[in-house]
Amino acid sequence: MKLRVFVALLFLLIVSPARGGMLRGAEYWAGPERCDAVDAVRHSDASGWQPLTAQTPPQPDQTWLRFPLPPAWPPQMLVMSTSAALQVSVYLPGVDTPEQRDVHLPAPPHIGSGYWHSVLMVAPERGEVLICLQGRTTRPAAVRLVDAEQHIARELDLRALLAGSVAIILVMSAFALTFWLALRDRVFLLYFGHALAFLLFAGLNDWALTRFLTGLPGAPLSILYLRGFTMALSAAATLAFARRFLDLAHGSPRIDRLLIWMVRALLLFGVLEVLSIALHGRGAFWVINIENLLVGVSSLALMIASLRLAWQGNRYARYFCIGWSPFLLVVMASVTVNMFGAEIADAARLLPLPAAAFEAFLVSIGLADRALALKRERDIAQRMSERDSLTGVLNRRGFETRLLAYSSACKSGALLLCDLDHFKLVNDRFGHAAGDRCLQAFAERAQRVLPNSAELGRYGGEEFVVLLHESDLAAVRVIAERLRREVGDTPVVVDGHAIPLTVSIGMAGFDGVNSLVLATLLARVDAALYRAKAEGRNRVVEAQTGNLTTFERRADPTRRGPRA
């Protein structure tokens, strides 16, 4: 539901822009006077002024406008795209201090944004309004008078759209950071960096973030330095994430090498743009255009690589194509328009942040899919690390982990230690392959007769260990005898040979085990197993009551001689 509202709001903002008209009776003058030379402009030769029309061409440097103040009701607002002028000074009649707007600096406390300059046409007396447009190129024909109420409502809708876009990106970046902390996969950290770098870039290209940075040392110049580097930083972070997410090093190595050089070049030209700002704009035009060219080429290369990988069946490339195509197309269009100095429509200026929010939502689904795949791979790896490759039951490490986890809650149970009788003779007479088959047969038969809750592990060689959740030793003996009979009643047939198989079992109960007493528990059940061997094998022997230390286990006389 929220996504539908978000899309509907974006559609309304694009298809229903605030309508305004040309300034009635306005004149323009591309004079040399600076924007603070208002007295000279007021007394300038009237022959220098020309009527302002929709066909008035762009002018270099600064351009002055003058027109009579419109009626006070309904209130009007002067609105112009920021591409029409970088700085605007508005001299209202009867007001000593001009209203000033600068695309790079925080807005005064009024409705406005980094997408356009806006000034409310309210003055204490009637008279003539003087406007100074300043920039590398100015477009006086882009100045409009708009109904103030309509423009403010649209501005508030825009803020809601942008705030929603930022909220989506922040939530998705927090989502990526959480996955990185849990999985330590670098792609999630790269996405987090890409999202923050883009928000920094978008915020500094709008007054929304800039107004919070006025306290920086050296502001506003330090803000301009930061803004000059954020475009390169954002693009470089995006390329770094995309390379890793798409695995271009393996899927498309040529484009991957191209993007590596693009990242380096973007960071270099980001530094050069900061230097050009420090040198009062010298060379900034060429540096920015080269940056735009690098971003455009990188975006095109990413689209080609992702489409090719998606065609080849790469599921992450498909997420990338669906989520990133609108964003990359908007970036490429904006870069192209900026490079050729064309006028950007207000609707186009609204698109990058919502497109980035759409990308964040879709790519986060891909990241979640990646996280699930990583979890499955790690679960499989952990399961394989805890399993015996021959029999499929738990290995020693896996069994001890399960035993400690079970007993950590002070749960009681019982332990069976099983040893196949005369197993060395089986290997010597029938070969190791037959011995392996006997081990597998024991594991299969044990799993048939043991309770579903029991844990079976291979402890080493022909030794197997069983964890039972049963604390009644009489019931444990019944289970152990059933296992002994299941193993001994039917020989194991290997290559036509019937190999008789019996098992000796030691058993011991416990009431909570930790890592310090685990060795003692194993020593008790091991001693019971040796007694079963000494008493003739193929039997179940219960451990003696009391604790048996490791030293006493080694000194036990029943340990003399081999088990088999």
C-alpha positions as CSV (number, residue, x, y, z in Angstrom):
1,M,0.0,0.0,0.0
2,K,2.8,2.4,0.9
3,L,4.6,1.6,-2.3
4,R,1.4,2.5,-4.3
5,V,1.1,5.8,-2.6
6,F,4.7,6.5,-3.2
7,V,4.4,5.8,-6.9
8,A,1.2,7.8,-7.2
9,L,2.7,10.8,-5.5
10,L,5.7,10.7,-7.9
11,F,3.4,10.4,-10.9
12,L,1.3,13.4,-9.8
13,L,4.4,15.6,-9.2
14,I,5.7,14.8,-12.7
15,V,2.6,15.1,-14.7
16,S,1.1,18.1,-12.9
17,P,3.9,20.7,-12.4
18,A,3.1,24.0,-10.8
19,R,2.0,26.3,-13.7
20,G,3.2,29.8,-13.9
21,G,3.4,32.5,-16.5
22,M,6.0,34.8,-18.0
23,L,6.7,38.0,-16.2
24,R,4.3,40.6,-17.5
25,G,6.1,43.8,-18.7
26,A,9.5,42.4,-17.8
27,E,12.7,43.5,-19.3
28,Y,16.2,42.0,-19.2
29,W,19.6,43.6,-19.5
30,A,22.9,41.6,-19.7
31,G,24.9,44.5,-18.2
32,P,28.3,44.3,-16.6
33,E,27.2,45.6,-13.2
34,R,27.6,43.2,-10.3
35,C,24.6,42.0,-8.3
36,D,25.4,44.5,-5.5
37,A,25.4,47.5,-7.8
38,V,21.6,47.9,-7.7
39,D,21.7,51.8,-7.7
40,A,23.7,51.8,-10.9
41,V,21.2,49.4,-12.5
42,R,18.2,51.5,-11.4
43,H,19.7,54.6,-13.1
44,S,21.1,52.8,-16.2
45,D,20.3,53.9,-19.7
46,A,16.9,52.6,-20.7
47,S,18.2,51.7,-24.2
48,G,20.1,48.7,-22.7
49,W,16.9,47.0,-21.5
50,Q,15.1,44.6,-23.9
51,P,11.6,43.0,-23.5
52,L,11.7,39.5,-22.0
53,T,10.0,36.9,-24.1
54,A,9.9,33.1,-24.1
55,Q,12.5,33.2,-27.0
56,T,15.0,35.2,-25.0
57,P,18.3,33.3,-25.5
58,P,20.6,32.3,-22.6
59,Q,23.0,35.0,-21.5
60,P,26.6,34.8,-20.2
61,D,27.6,35.8,-16.6
62,Q,25.0,37.9,-14.9
63,T,21.7,39.2,-16.2
64,W,19.4,41.8,-14.7
65,L,15.5,41.6,-14.8
66,R,13.0,44.3,-13.9
67,F,9.2,44.2,-13.8
68,P,6.4,45.9,-11.8
69,L,5.4,44.2,-8.6
70,P,2.3,42.0,-9.2
71,P,-0.9,42.5,-7.1
72,A,-0.7,41.4,-3.5
73,W,-3.6,39.0,-3.9
74,P,-3.5,36.2,-4.7
75,P,0.1,36.0,-3.4
76,Q,2.6,35.2,-6.1
77,M,6.0,33.4,-5.9
78,L,8.9,33.9,-8.2
79,V,10.2,30.5,-9.2
80,M,13.1,29.5,-11.5
81,S,15.0,26.4,-12.1
82,T,18.5,26.3,-10.5
83,S,19.8,25.7,-14.0
84,A,18.6,29.2,-14.9
85,A,21.0,30.7,-12.4
86,L,23.4,29.6,-9.7
87,Q,22.8,32.7,-7.6
88,V,19.8,35.0,-7.5
89,S,19.4,38.4,-5.8
90,V,15.9,39.9,-5.6
91,Y,15.4,43.6,-4.7
92,L,11.8,44.2,-3.7
93,P,10.6,47.8,-3.4
94,G,10.8,49.3,0.0
95,V,13.1,46.4,1.3
96,D,16.7,47.4,2.1
97,T,18.1,43.8,2.1
98,P,17.8,41.7,-1.0
99,E,16.4,38.2,-1.0
100,Q,19.3,36.0,-2.0
101,R,19.4,32.4,-3.2
102,D,22.4,30.3,-3.8
103,V,22.2,26.7,-5.1
104,H,25.4,25.8,-3.1
105,L,24.4,27.3,0.2
106,P,21.6,26.8,2.8
107,A,18.3,28.3,2.0
108,P,16.9,31.1,4.2
109,P,13.9,30.0,6.2
110,H,11.3,29.8,3.4
111,I,9.8,27.3,1.1
112,G,12.4,26.3,-1.5
113,S,14.7,23.6,-2.5
114,G,17.9,22.8,-4.5
115,Y,15.7,22.1,-7.5
116,W,14.6,25.7,-8.0
117,H,14.9,29.2,-6.5
118,S,11.7,30.6,-5.1
119,V,10.9,34.1,-3.5
120,L,7.6,35.2,-2.2
121,M,6.6,38.5,-3.9
122,V,5.5,40.5,-0.8
123,A,6.8,44.1,-0.3
124,P,5.7,47.0,2.0
125,E,5.1,49.3,-1.0
126,R,4.4,49.2,-4.7
127,G,7.2,49.6,-7.2
128,E,9.6,47.8,-9.5
129,V,11.3,44.5,-8.8
130,L,14.9,44.1,-9.7
131,I,16.4,40.6,-10.1
132,C,20.1,39.7,-10.7
133,L,20.8,36.3,-12.1
134,Q,24.3,35.1,-11.8
135,G,26.1,32.0,-13.2
136,R,28.2,30.7,-15.9
137,T,25.2,30.9,-18.1
138,T,21.8,32.4,-17.2
139,R,18.4,31.9,-18.7
140,P,16.1,34.8,-18.0
141,A,13.3,33.2,-19.9
142,A,13.1,30.5,-17.3
143,V,11.8,32.9,-14.6
144,R,8.1,32.4,-13.8
145,L,5.4,33.8,-11.5
146,V,3.5,31.0,-9.8
147,D,0.5,31.0,-7.5
148,A,2.2,30.8,-4.1
149,E,-0.3,28.4,-2.5
150,Q,-0.1,26.0,-5.4
151,H,3.7,26.1,-5.4
152,I,4.0,25.6,-1.7
153,A,1.6,22.6,-1.8
154,R,3.7,21.1,-4.6
155,E,6.9,21.8,-2.7
156,L,5.6,20.0,0.4
157,D,4.6,17.1,-1.8
158,L,8.1,17.0,-3.1
159,R,9.5,17.0,0.4
160,A,7.3,14.1,1.3
161,L,8.4,12.2,-1.8
162,L,12.1,12.9,-1.1
163,A,11.7,12.1,2.6
164,G,10.1,8.8,1.7
165,S,12.9,8.0,-0.7
166,V,15.5,8.8,1.8
167,A,13.7,6.7,4.5
168,I,13.7,3.7,2.1
169,I,17.4,4.1,1.3
170,L,18.3,4.4,5.0
171,V,16.2,1.4,6.0
172,M,17.8,-0.7,3.2
173,S,21.3,0.5,4.1
174,A,20.7,-0.4,7.8
175,F,19.4,-3.8,6.6
176,A,22.7,-4.3,4.6
177,L,24.8,-3.2,7.6
178,T,23.0,-5.7,9.8
179,F,23.7,-8.5,7.4
180,W,27.4,-7.5,7.2
181,L,27.7,-7.6,10.9
182,A,26.1,-11.1,10.9
183,L,27.8,-12.6,7.9
184,R,30.9,-10.5,7.3
185,D,30.4,-10.6,3.6
186,R,32.1,-7.5,2.1
187,V,29.3,-6.9,-0.5
188,F,26.9,-5.8,2.3
189,L,29.4,-3.3,3.6
190,L,30.0,-2.0,0.1
191,Y,26.3,-1.5,-0.4
192,F,26.1,0.4,2.9
193,G,28.9,2.7,1.8
194,H,27.3,3.2,-1.6
195,A,23.9,4.2,0.0
196,L,25.5,6.7,2.4
197,A,27.7,8.2,-0.3
198,F,24.7,8.7,-2.6
199,L,22.6,10.3,0.2
200,L,25.5,12.6,1.0
201,F,25.8,13.6,-2.7
202,A,22.0,14.1,-3.1
203,G,21.8,16.0,0.2
204,L,24.6,18.4,-0.7
205,N,23.1,19.0,-4.2
206,D,19.9,20.1,-2.4
207,W,19.5,22.6,0.5
208,A,18.1,19.8,2.7
209,L,21.5,18.6,4.0
210,T,23.6,21.7,3.4
211,R,21.7,23.8,6.0
212,F,22.9,21.4,8.7
213,L,26.6,21.8,7.7
214,T,26.9,25.6,8.1
215,G,28.8,25.0,11.4
216,L,31.7,23.3,9.6
217,P,35.1,25.1,9.9
218,G,35.6,27.3,6.9
219,A,31.9,27.2,5.8
220,P,30.6,27.9,3.2
221,L,33.8,27.2,1.3
222,S,34.3,23.8,3.1
223,I,30.8,22.8,2.1
224,L,31.7,23.5,-1.6
225,Y,34.8,21.4,-1.2
226,L,32.8,18.5,0.2
227,R,30.1,18.9,-2.4
228,G,32.7,18.9,-5.2
229,F,34.1,15.5,-4.1
230,T,30.8,13.8,-3.3
231,M,29.8,13.1,-6.9
232,A,33.1,11.2,-7.6
233,L,32.8,9.5,-4.2
234,S,29.3,8.4,-4.8
235,A,30.0,7.1,-8.3
236,A,33.1,5.3,-7.1
237,A,31.3,3.6,-4.2
238,T,28.5,2.6,-6.6
239,L,30.9,1.0,-9.0
240,A,32.7,-0.8,-6.2
241,F,29.5,-2.4,-4.9
242,A,28.2,-3.3,-8.4
243,R,31.5,-5.1,-9.3
244,R,31.3,-7.2,-6.2
245,F,27.6,-7.8,-6.3
246,L,27.7,-9.0,-10.0
247,D,31.1,-10.8,-9.5
248,L,32.3,-9.1,-12.6
249,A,35.9,-10.3,-12.0
250,H,34.7,-13.8,-13.1
251,G,31.6,-13.0,-15.1
252,S,32.9,-10.1,-17.2
253,P,36.6,-9.5,-16.5
254,R,37.1,-6.9,-19.3
255,I,34.4,-4.7,-18.0
256,D,35.6,-5.3,-14.4
257,R,39.0,-4.0,-15.4
258,L,37.4,-1.0,-17.1
259,L,35.4,-0.2,-14.0
260,I,38.5,-0.5,-11.7
261,W,40.2,2.3,-13.8
262,M,36.9,4.3,-13.8
263,V,36.9,4.2,-10.0
264,R,40.5,5.5,-9.9
265,A,39.8,8.2,-12.5
266,L,36.6,9.4,-10.7
267,L,38.5,9.7,-7.4
268,L,41.3,11.6,-9.1
269,F,38.9,14.0,-10.8
270,G,37.0,14.5,-7.6
271,V,40.2,15.8,-6.0
272,L,40.8,17.9,-9.1
273,E,37.3,19.4,-8.7
274,V,38.1,20.4,-5.1
275,L,41.3,22.0,-6.3
276,S,39.5,23.9,-9.0
277,I,37.1,25.3,-6.4
278,A,40.1,26.4,-4.3
279,L,41.4,28.1,-7.4
280,H,38.1,30.1,-7.8
281,G,36.6,27.8,-10.4
282,R,39.5,27.6,-12.8
283,G,39.1,24.6,-15.0
284,A,36.0,23.5,-13.1
285,F,33.9,23.3,-16.3
286,W,36.2,20.8,-17.9
287,V,36.8,18.8,-14.7
288,I,33.0,18.4,-14.1
289,N,32.3,17.5,-17.7
290,I,35.0,14.8,-17.6
291,E,33.5,13.5,-14.4
292,N,30.1,13.4,-16.1
293,L,31.6,11.5,-19.0
294,L,33.2,9.0,-16.7
295,V,29.9,8.4,-14.9
296,G,28.1,8.0,-18.2
297,V,30.5,5.5,-19.6
298,S,30.6,3.6,-16.3
299,S,26.8,3.5,-16.2
300,L,26.6,2.2,-19.8
301,A,29.3,-0.4,-19.1
302,L,27.4,-1.6,-16.0
303,M,24.1,-1.9,-18.0
304,I,25.8,-3.9,-20.7
305,A,27.5,-6.3,-18.3
306,S,24.4,-6.8,-16.1
307,L,22.2,-7.5,-19.1
308,R,24.7,-10.0,-20.5
309,L,25.0,-11.8,-17.2
310,A,21.3,-11.8,-16.7
311,W,20.8,-13.4,-20.1
312,Q,23.3,-16.1,-19.1
313,G,21.2,-16.9,-16.0
314,N,23.0,-15.0,-13.2
315,R,20.2,-14.4,-10.7
316,Y,21.9,-11.5,-9.0
317,A,22.3,-9.8,-12.4
318,R,18.6,-10.1,-12.8
319,Y,18.0,-8.3,-9.5
320,F,20.5,-5.7,-10.6
321,C,18.9,-5.2,-14.0
322,I,15.4,-4.7,-12.6
323,G,16.4,-2.5,-9.7
324,W,19.2,-0.5,-11.2
325,S,18.1,0.1,-14.8
326,P,15.8,3.1,-13.9
327,F,18.5,4.6,-11.8
328,L,21.2,4.2,-14.3
329,L,19.0,5.5,-17.1
330,V,18.2,8.6,-15.1
331,V,21.9,9.1,-14.3
332,M,22.9,8.7,-17.9
333,A,20.2,11.2,-19.0
334,S,21.2,13.7,-16.4
335,V,24.9,13.4,-17.3
336,T,24.1,13.8,-21.0
337,V,22.0,16.9,-20.4
338,N,24.6,18.5,-18.1
339,M,27.4,17.9,-20.5
340,F,25.6,19.6,-23.3
341,G,24.4,22.4,-21.1
342,A,20.7,21.8,-21.9
343,E,17.9,22.8,-19.6
344,I,16.7,20.1,-17.3
345,A,13.0,19.8,-16.7
346,D,11.8,20.0,-13.2
347,A,10.2,16.5,-13.6
348,A,13.6,15.1,-14.5
349,R,15.2,16.6,-11.4
350,L,12.7,14.7,-9.2
351,L,13.7,11.3,-10.6
352,P,17.2,10.4,-9.2
353,L,16.3,10.0,-5.5
354,P,13.0,8.0,-6.1
355,A,14.9,5.9,-8.7
356,A,17.6,5.3,-6.1
357,A,14.9,4.3,-3.5
358,F,13.4,1.8,-6.0
359,E,16.9,0.4,-6.6
360,A,17.5,0.1,-2.9
361,F,14.3,-1.8,-2.4
362,L,14.9,-4.3,-5.3
363,V,18.7,-4.7,-4.7
364,S,18.0,-5.4,-1.0
365,I,15.8,-8.3,-2.1
366,G,18.8,-9.5,-4.0
367,L,21.1,-9.0,-1.0
368,A,18.6,-10.9,1.2
369,D,18.7,-13.7,-1.4
370,R,22.5,-13.6,-1.2
371,A,22.4,-13.7,2.6
372,L,20.1,-16.8,2.5
373,A,22.5,-18.5,0.1
374,L,25.5,-17.7,2.3
375,K,23.6,-19.0,5.3
376,R,22.8,-22.2,3.5
377,E,26.4,-22.7,2.3
378,R,27.7,-22.1,5.9
379,D,25.1,-24.5,7.3
380,I,26.2,-27.1,4.8
381,A,29.8,-26.5,5.6
382,Q,29.2,-26.6,9.3
383,R,27.2,-29.8,8.9
384,M,29.9,-31.4,6.8
385,S,32.6,-30.3,9.4
386,E,30.6,-32.1,12.1
387,R,29.9,-35.3,10.1
388,D,32.0,-38.4,9.5
389,S,32.5,-38.7,5.8
390,L,32.3,-42.5,5.8
391,T,29.3,-43.3,7.9
392,G,27.4,-40.0,7.8
393,V,27.0,-39.8,11.6
394,L,28.6,-37.2,13.8
395,N,32.3,-37.0,14.1
396,R,34.1,-36.5,17.4
397,R,34.0,-32.7,17.3
398,G,30.3,-32.7,16.3
399,F,29.3,-35.2,19.0
400,E,31.1,-33.3,21.8
401,T,29.5,-30.1,20.7
402,R,26.0,-31.7,20.8
403,L,26.8,-33.3,24.2
404,L,27.9,-30.0,25.8
405,A,25.0,-28.1,24.3
406,Y,22.5,-30.7,25.6
407,S,24.0,-30.9,29.1
408,S,24.6,-27.1,29.4
409,A,21.0,-26.8,30.6
410,C,21.8,-29.3,33.4
411,K,19.9,-32.0,31.6
412,S,20.5,-35.6,32.6
413,G,21.1,-38.5,30.2
414,A,23.3,-41.4,29.4
415,L,26.3,-42.2,27.3
416,L,27.1,-45.4,25.4
417,L,30.6,-46.1,24.1
418,C,30.5,-48.9,21.5
419,D,33.5,-50.7,20.1
420,L,33.3,-53.3,17.3
421,D,34.9,-56.6,18.4
422,H,38.0,-58.0,16.6
423,F,37.8,-55.3,14.0
424,K,41.5,-55.5,13.2
425,L,41.0,-59.1,12.2
426,V,38.3,-58.0,9.8
427,N,40.6,-55.5,8.1
428,D,43.5,-58.0,8.0
429,R,41.4,-60.9,6.5
430,F,38.9,-59.1,4.3
431,G,40.6,-55.8,3.5
432,H,39.9,-52.2,4.5
433,A,37.0,-51.8,2.1
434,A,35.2,-54.6,3.9
435,G,36.1,-52.9,7.2
436,D,34.6,-49.7,6.0
437,R,31.4,-51.5,5.0
438,C,31.2,-53.0,8.5
439,L,31.4,-49.5,10.0
440,Q,28.7,-48.3,7.7
441,A,26.5,-51.3,8.6
442,F,26.9,-50.6,12.3
443,A,25.9,-47.0,11.8
444,E,22.8,-48.0,9.7
445,R,21.7,-50.7,12.3
446,A,22.3,-48.3,15.2
447,Q,20.1,-45.6,13.6
448,R,17.3,-48.2,13.1
449,V,17.1,-49.2,16.8
450,L,18.1,-46.0,18.6
451,P,15.4,-43.5,19.7
452,N,14.9,-40.5,17.3
453,S,16.2,-38.2,20.0
454,A,19.5,-40.1,20.3
455,E,22.8,-38.6,18.9
456,L,25.1,-41.1,17.3
457,G,28.8,-40.3,16.6
458,R,31.9,-42.0,15.4
459,Y,34.5,-41.3,18.0
460,G,37.5,-42.7,16.2
461,G,38.4,-45.9,14.3
462,E,35.8,-48.6,15.2
463,E,34.5,-46.7,18.3
464,F,31.1,-45.1,18.2
465,V,29.4,-43.1,21.0
466,V,25.7,-42.5,21.6
467,L,24.0,-39.8,23.6
468,L,20.6,-40.8,25.0
469,H,18.2,-38.4,26.6
470,E,17.1,-41.1,28.9
471,S,18.2,-40.9,32.6
472,D,16.7,-44.2,33.8
473,L,19.7,-46.6,33.6
474,A,17.4,-49.6,33.4
475,A,15.8,-48.2,30.3
476,V,19.2,-47.3,28.9
477,R,20.4,-50.9,29.3
478,V,17.3,-52.1,27.4
479,I,18.3,-49.8,24.5
480,A,21.9,-50.9,24.6
481,E,21.0,-54.6,24.6
482,R,18.7,-54.0,21.6
483,L,21.6,-52.3,19.8
484,R,24.0,-55.2,20.7
485,R,21.5,-57.8,19.4
486,E,20.8,-55.8,16.2
487,V,24.5,-55.7,15.4
488,G,25.3,-59.3,16.3
489,D,22.3,-61.2,14.9
490,T,23.0,-60.6,11.2
491,P,26.4,-60.9,9.5
492,V,27.6,-58.2,7.1
493,V,27.8,-59.5,3.6
494,V,30.7,-58.0,1.5
495,D,31.7,-59.5,-1.9
496,G,30.0,-62.8,-1.0
497,H,31.6,-63.1,2.4
498,A,29.5,-63.2,5.5
499,I,31.4,-61.3,8.1
500,P,30.2,-61.8,11.7
501,L,30.0,-58.6,13.7
502,T,29.6,-58.0,17.4
503,V,29.9,-55.0,19.6
504,S,31.0,-54.3,23.2
505,I,29.2,-51.5,24.9
506,G,30.1,-49.4,28.0
507,M,27.3,-47.2,29.5
508,A,27.2,-44.5,32.1
509,G,24.6,-42.0,33.3
510,F,25.2,-38.3,33.9
511,D,23.4,-35.3,35.4
512,G,24.8,-32.2,33.7
513,V,28.2,-32.1,32.0
514,N,30.5,-29.2,31.3
515,S,33.8,-29.0,29.5
516,L,35.7,-29.6,32.8
517,V,34.0,-32.9,33.7
518,L,33.5,-34.2,30.1
519,A,36.9,-36.0,30.3
520,T,35.8,-37.7,33.6
521,L,32.5,-38.8,32.1
522,L,34.3,-40.3,29.0
523,A,36.8,-42.0,31.3
524,R,34.0,-43.7,33.2
525,V,32.2,-45.0,30.2
526,D,35.6,-46.0,28.6
527,A,36.5,-48.0,31.7
528,A,33.1,-49.8,31.4
529,L,33.9,-50.6,27.8
530,Y,37.2,-52.1,28.8
531,R,35.5,-54.3,31.4
532,A,33.1,-55.5,28.7
533,K,36.1,-56.4,26.6
534,A,37.9,-58.1,29.5
535,E,34.8,-60.1,30.4
536,G,34.5,-61.7,26.9
537,R,33.1,-59.0,24.6
538,N,29.7,-58.8,22.9
539,R,28.1,-57.5,26.1
540,V,26.9,-54.3,27.9
541,V,28.6,-53.2,31.1
542,E,27.5,-50.3,33.2
543,A,30.1,-47.9,34.6
544,Q,30.9,-48.1,38.3
545,T,29.4,-45.5,40.5
546,G,31.6,-42.5,41.5
547,N,33.9,-40.4,39.5
548,L,37.0,-41.7,37.8
549,T,39.8,-39.3,37.2
550,T,41.9,-39.3,34.1
551,F,44.9,-40.6,36.2
552,E,42.8,-43.5,37.6
553,R,41.6,-44.4,34.1
554,R,45.2,-44.7,32.9
555,A,46.1,-46.8,35.9
556,D,43.1,-49.2,35.6
557,P,44.4,-52.8,35.2
558,T,41.7,-53.7,32.6
559,R,43.4,-51.3,30.2
560,R,46.4,-53.7,29.8
561,G,46.5,-55.2,26.4
562,P,44.7,-54.2,23.1
563,R,40.9,-53.7,23.0
564,A,40.3,-55.8,20.0
